[in-house]
Amino acid sequence: MSIKYGISLSALLFMLFSCSQKNQFPEMLSEKVAAENVFLNQPLFPDNSLALIDSVQKNDFGKELNELLVCKQFYENRNEQFDLVKLENLWTNLKGERENFSVESVSNWIEITGFLLEITGKELYAQELENVVYQSHLIFSEAELKQIEKQLIPWIFTKNVDHIHVNLFVNATVKYNHTLKGAVEITQESNFAESGKVQIKFKMEQKRLIELFVRIPEWADGATVVEKGVKYIAIPGSYSQITRKWSTGDFVEITLPVEKIPKQ
């Protein structure tokens, strides 16, 4: 009896430890896409970007950002010092300073914000990446915008196997090979900022099952997501999910209330 009890106790302790580890280091819900698999069909920043605003005081915030980067490294190394709640709190405290970031700080901010998007799946982190686009357009030079654009491209779409998340409303295409074989292309066509309209088109070698997650911004009350006449749930501050087998020519239409887009 004592031997059986000992084995049961060991198994229980192992299970508790495994659950604790899993909770401390949550699995990534989606991951950034390699830049070579994402293609911009239109520049992220318009050619007539505003001149650099000299009145904006830009700083590197090196100490604060380094603390965030160290937290990210703790996760990657499965270091027990990793604390997701602490990381999110640090991120929230620094968010208000983003408009004062130097271009190097913006690059680190994108890395941290994208990482939080990967492990939490929260819409607010994708919204912040979008905010980076809006704000950067106002305060950085053309050369600096090119650098920021390069950093943002992997986050336009994120994926987990055949689960595709649309995070930024950008004229872009993601290409990958489906797990059941066959090339897949998913393209966004959008003039989102002007009309609030986004269309997502599919092109693939064979009909394949893909779970599509479309970001519904927290301000987008009244947004609609429609595919073949079917209207899908579109809750602000979340992702609208469409699971089905897609074929070439299929598309999804998203309408966002352009009049509610936050002023930057």
Beta strands, then each sheet from edge to edge (+ up, - down):
strand 1: 31-32
strand 2: 38-40
strand 3: 157-160
strand 4: 163-166
strand 5: 172-177
strand 6: 183-190
strand 7: 197-204
strand 8: 208-216
strand 9: 224-227
strand 10: 230-232
strand 11: 238-246
strand 12: 251-255
sheet 1: 1+ 3- 4+ 8+ 11-
sheet 2: 2+ 5- 6+ 7- 12+ 9- 10+
end
